[in-house]
Amino acid sequence: MKNEAPLQNLADFDNKSLLIVDDDNPFRERLARAMEKKGFEVIQAEGVKKRYRFSQS
């Protein structure tokens, strides 16, 4: 398997919506703020059950 370079330019994304699922609230909040500063619309879920409910709506 070939190693790929890490993503360098977040502006290359066409769809700037991001769902962050993590039960570590401080980490999730920091990541969400960082991604919002990059222009992403961020939706957060505490864990898999809440993510599942979100995906069903």
BABA-240125 format. One record per atom (N, C-alpha, C): residue in one letter; atom name; x negated, y negated, z. Coordinates in steps of 0.001 Angstrom, whole numbers. Layout:
NODE|A|CA|X|Y|Z
...
END
This chain:
NODE|M|N|-839|1183|0
NODE|M|CA|0|0|0
NODE|M|C|-883|-1246|0
NODE|K|N|-576|-2156|-883
NODE|K|CA|-1354|-3376|-1030
NODE|K|C|-967|-4390|43
NODE|N|N|-1963|-5022|657
NODE|N|CA|-1689|-6085|1629
NODE|N|C|-1275|-7343|893
NODE|E|N|-187|-7925|1337
NODE|E|CA|284|-9168|738
NODE|E|C|-71|-10327|1638
NODE|A|N|-323|-11469|1035
NODE|A|CA|-637|-12678|1804
NODE|A|C|591|-13101|2598
NODE|P|N|387|-13649|3792
NODE|P|CA|1545|-14133|4560
NODE|P|C|2225|-15288|3832
NODE|L|N|3485|-15455|4126
NODE|L|CA|4262|-16531|3516
NODE|L|C|3626|-17873|3855
NODE|Q|N|3304|-18636|2853
NODE|Q|CA|2640|-19925|3065
NODE|Q|C|3575|-21115|2912
NODE|N|N|4553|-21013|2023
NODE|N|CA|5377|-22172|1708
NODE|N|C|6856|-21852|1905
NODE|L|N|7418|-22288|3026
NODE|L|CA|8821|-22008|3312
NODE|L|C|9752|-22740|2352
NODE|A|N|9271|-23744|1658
NODE|A|CA|10093|-24485|707
NODE|A|C|10443|-23627|-510
NODE|D|N|9781|-22484|-677
NODE|D|CA|10054|-21617|-1814
NODE|D|C|11371|-20865|-1675
NODE|F|N|11976|-20864|-490
NODE|F|CA|13238|-20161|-280
NODE|F|C|14372|-20930|-949
NODE|D|N|15248|-20211|-1651
NODE|D|CA|16431|-20819|-2249
NODE|D|C|17521|-21009|-1203
NODE|N|N|17761|-19991|-401
NODE|N|CA|18787|-20035|633
NODE|N|C|18109|-20323|1960
NODE|K|N|18452|-21429|2576
NODE|K|CA|17766|-21819|3799
NODE|K|C|18611|-21569|5045
NODE|S|N|19312|-20432|5078
NODE|S|CA|20036|-20016|6270
NODE|S|C|19262|-18871|6908
NODE|L|N|19192|-18885|8222
NODE|L|CA|18396|-17893|8930
NODE|L|C|19151|-17438|10161
NODE|L|N|19273|-16120|10345
NODE|L|CA|19875|-15539|11540
NODE|L|C|18747|-14986|12393
NODE|I|N|18634|-15486|13614
NODE|I|CA|17612|-15014|14546
NODE|I|C|18311|-14179|15613
NODE|V|N|17904|-12923|15748
NODE|V|CA|18476|-12022|16739
NODE|V|C|17362|-11615|17687
NODE|D|N|17479|-12024|18951
NODE|D|CA|16480|-11667|19959
NODE|D|C|17079|-11894|21333
NODE|D|N|16841|-10982|22247
NODE|D|CA|17397|-11140|23587
NODE|D|C|16518|-11995|24493
NODE|D|N|15376|-12427|24004
NODE|D|CA|14485|-13319|24755
NODE|D|C|14883|-14760|24416
NODE|N|N|15753|-15335|25235
NODE|N|CA|16327|-16647|24946
NODE|N|C|15280|-17747|24738
NODE|P|N|14270|-17895|25613
NODE|P|CA|13284|-18969|25380
NODE|P|C|12543|-18817|24043
NODE|F|N|12169|-17587|23701
NODE|F|CA|11487|-17351|22424
NODE|F|C|12400|-17695|21255
NODE|R|N|13651|-17212|21326
NODE|R|CA|14615|-17458|20247
NODE|R|C|14854|-18948|20051
NODE|E|N|14972|-19685|21151
NODE|E|CA|15184|-21135|21069
NODE|E|C|13986|-21843|20425
NODE|R|N|12776|-21463|20832
NODE|R|CA|11567|-22081|20241
NODE|R|C|11478|-21793|18750
NODE|L|N|11732|-20549|18387
NODE|L|CA|11682|-20178|16973
NODE|L|C|12749|-20928|16185
NODE|A|N|13948|-21027|16736
NODE|A|CA|15035|-21734|16053
NODE|A|C|14664|-23201|15830
NODE|R|N|14132|-23853|16849
NODE|R|CA|13736|-25264|16696
NODE|R|C|12662|-25426|15624
NODE|A|N|11686|-24525|15631
NODE|A|CA|10607|-24609|14635
NODE|A|C|11152|-24431|13223
NODE|M|N|12078|-23488|13046
NODE|M|CA|12619|-23243|11715
NODE|M|C|13567|-24360|11276
NODE|E|N|14284|-24961|12219
NODE|E|CA|15133|-26113|11882
NODE|E|C|14277|-27286|11405
NODE|K|N|13116|-27470|12008
NODE|K|CA|12205|-28535|11567
NODE|K|C|11707|-28284|10143
NODE|K|N|11687|-27009|9738
NODE|K|CA|11280|-26653|8378
NODE|K|C|12440|-26750|7388
NODE|G|N|13634|-27119|7891
NODE|G|CA|14768|-27321|7003
NODE|G|C|15769|-26187|6946
NODE|F|N|15608|-25185|7799
NODE|F|CA|16526|-24055|7798
NODE|F|C|17749|-24346|8652
NODE|E|N|18906|-23820|8222
NODE|E|CA|20097|-23778|9060
NODE|E|C|19964|-22494|9867
NODE|V|N|19913|-22616|11187
NODE|V|CA|19637|-21463|12042
NODE|V|C|20876|-21071|12828
NODE|I|N|21169|-19784|12809
NODE|I|CA|22224|-19191|13619
NODE|I|C|21527|-18218|14556
NODE|Q|N|21914|-18244|15838
NODE|Q|CA|21266|-17396|16822
NODE|Q|C|22235|-16376|17409
NODE|A|N|21701|-15195|17738
NODE|A|CA|22467|-14159|18438
NODE|A|C|21560|-13548|19496
NODE|E|N|22140|-13250|20664
NODE|E|CA|21357|-12700|21769
NODE|E|C|20890|-11277|21519
NODE|G|N|21639|-10506|20796
NODE|G|CA|21267|-9111|20586
NODE|G|C|22081|-8501|19469
NODE|V|N|21913|-7209|19295
NODE|V|CA|22514|-6504|18179
NODE|V|C|24037|-6571|18213
NODE|K|N|24660|-6424|19373
NODE|K|CA|26123|-6457|19430
NODE|K|C|26663|-7801|18962
NODE|K|N|26060|-8885|19387
NODE|K|CA|26527|-10202|18950
NODE|K|C|26211|-10431|17480
NODE|R|N|25103|-9921|17014
NODE|R|CA|24769|-10039|15591
NODE|R|C|25796|-9288|14769
NODE|Y|N|26215|-8116|15231
NODE|Y|CA|27199|-7322|14509
NODE|Y|C|28526|-8070|14422
NODE|R|N|28950|-8690|15507
NODE|R|CA|30196|-9458|15482
NODE|R|C|30077|-10616|14512
NODE|F|N|28913|-11272|14475
NODE|F|CA|28711|-12382|13554
NODE|F|C|28816|-11901|12110
NODE|S|N|28190|-10777|11818
NODE|S|CA|28174|-10294|10433
NODE|S|C|29543|-9818|9966
NODE|Q|N|30437|-9499|10892
NODE|Q|CA|31777|-9056|10525
NODE|Q|C|32715|-10219|10241
NODE|S|N|32355|-11419|10644
NODE|S|CA|33257|-12566|10449
NODE|S|C|33090|-13202|9092
END
